């Protein structure tokens, strides 16, 4: 079974990157690097909470109702008339990463060569695609709540290999620790759980908006 990160990357193919680049008015290489960096960063954020059962439970519940076809239809994320990626970025990273939000956005901008505004916008694409890929695994019957946590643990080597050093240093957490190393104390789950549900809600609302515009 492919890693979640690789499943997302598979749909970020050259054709999609070219269309996203045109929509975002940014270079193709810069757009691709920003999308890949956000995908790894979001999964790293999830990985940091695998020892928090309450957070995993909320994430599981949100994924159960999350559209699972976004990875197969990523171009729909480019046609969202009311998509405000900066708002999505602010809500998600503000709750998930707290004071690290600006540093992460700046780091990805620096690493990708994309403008900070574009980096913010690419989160509106990468976030729903990562959640959609996770939702597909859940619907296939492969995941329970503990299974979701175990899946993220199994993804740790791949996530770590894709995280630039700058981002790892900003996260400053256990994402690069070996699975059998000493566990860090779990973070308080309420803010994180609501943050993920908020992202799910925003993404679902955006998808509904796309369908209404298409109609």
N, C-alpha and C positions, 0 to 999 in steps of 0.2 A: 504494500500500500504506500502510495507516494506521501511524502511529507506535505502538511498543509501549505507550507510556504512554497513548495514546488508546484502544488496544485494551483495556487494563486498566480504564480509566475508564468505558468503554462498559458494562462489566458491573457497575460500582458504581452501578447505577441507583437511583432513589428507592425502589423496592420493597425492594431488598436493603439499602440504607442504613437504612431504617425497621426491618427485621428485625434488622440488626446492632446498631442503636441500642438496641433493646429487650433483646437478649441481653447487651449490654455495660452496660446501665443508664446510658446517656449520651445527651445530646441528639443529634438527627440531624445538625445542622450541625457540631457538634464531631466526631462520628464520621466524617463525610464528609471534613472537613479533615485529620484525622489519617491516614486511609487514603490520601488523595491525596499528602500530604506524604511518607509512608513509601515510596510507590511511586516517586516522583521521587528520593528519597534513595538507595534501593537501586540504581536504575539509574545514579545518579551514582557510587556506589561501584564498580559494574561498569565504568563509563566510565573511571575512574581507572586501570584495569589493562589497558587495551587494548594497551599496548605491552609487556606481559609474556606472551610466547608460552606459557610453562609454565602460567600461571594460566588463560589462555584455553583451553588444551587440557584442563585439569581441569574447567573449567566446561562445556565442550562435551560431555565424556564424561558428566557428571552430567545435563545436559539431555536427552541421548539416552534416558535411562531414566526421566525425570521425567514424571508423569502430565500429559497435555496438555489434559485436559478440565476442569481446575479453574476456568478462567475462565468456562466455560459453566455450571458448577455451583458458584458461589461459596457458596451456602447450606450446602453440605456442610461448609465450614470452620467453621460456627457450631454444628455438631452433634457435634463431636469430644469425646467424653467424657473422653479423657485428654490433651487439648491443654493444655499449660502454656505459654502465650505468653510469660510472663516468662522461662522457661528458654530458649525459642527466641530471644527478644530478647537475652538475656545471651550465649548462644553466638555468634550471628551477629554482633551489633555488637561484642562483645568481641574477636573475631578480626578482623573487617573494619575497624573504626574505632578499636580500641585504647582509649586514654584519652579519646577523644572520645565514648564511649558515653553517659555521663551527660549531657553537654552537648547531644547530639542529642535524647535523650529529653526533656530539660527544655525544649529549644527547641520541639519539636513540640507538647508540652503547652501551652506558652505561646501558640504561634501558633494552635493549634486550639481552645483553651479547654477541652480534655478533661483529665480527671484523669490524672496520670502513669501510674497503673496501667492505665487504659484505653488510653493511648498504647502501652504495652508490649504489650497484648493485640492491638491492631490490626496490629502487625507480624506476628503469627501468621496474619493474613488476607492482608495485602499481599504478604508475601514469597512464599508459594506461588503467588499469582496472577501476579506478575511472572515467576517462573520458568516457570510454565505457558505464559504467552504467548510467551516465548522458545522454549520447547520446541515449540510449534506451528509456529513459523517454521522450526525445524530440521527437523522431520518433513516439512514441505512441500517439502523439498529446496532450500530457499532459502539455507541456511547451510552453509559449511565452517568450519573453525576461523578462518582469516583473514576469512571472511565474517561471522562473529560479531563480530569486532573492528570490521570495517567498518560493520556495522549499528549498533553502539553509537556509532561516530563520527558516522554520519549522523543519529543521534538527538540528538546534542549540543545543537543549537539548541532543540529541544523540551524536553529535560531542563532546560537552563539557564533557559528561560522559566518553568518550573514550580517551580524551587527558590527558596524565600524567601531573602532576603538573609542572614538569621540563620544558616540552614543552610549556605549557601555559605561564609560566613565561618568556620564551624566546620570544614567540610571542608578549607578552606585549600589547595586543590589546583588542578589544571588544568581542572576541569570547565567553566569558562566561557571558556577560551581558544578562539580561532578554530582550525579544523582545520588551517590551514597555518602556525600559529605554532610557535615552537620547542617541541619536546617535552621534558617533564620526564623525569628519569631514572626508569625503572620501579621500583616497589617490589619487594622480595623476594617471590617468589611462593608459597613453601611454606605460610605461615600463611593467606594468602588462599585458595589452592586448597582446602586442607582445610576452611576455613570454609564455602565454598560447597557442598562435598560434604556437610558436616555438615548444612547447611540442607536440602539435597535429601533426605538420609537421614531427617531428622526429619519433613519434609513427607510423604514416602512412607509412613513408619510411621503418621503420623496418618491418612492416607487409608485405609490398611488397617484401622486401628481403627474408622473410620467405617463401613466396609463390614461389619465384623464386628458392630458394634452394630446396624446396619440389618438384618442377618440374624437 
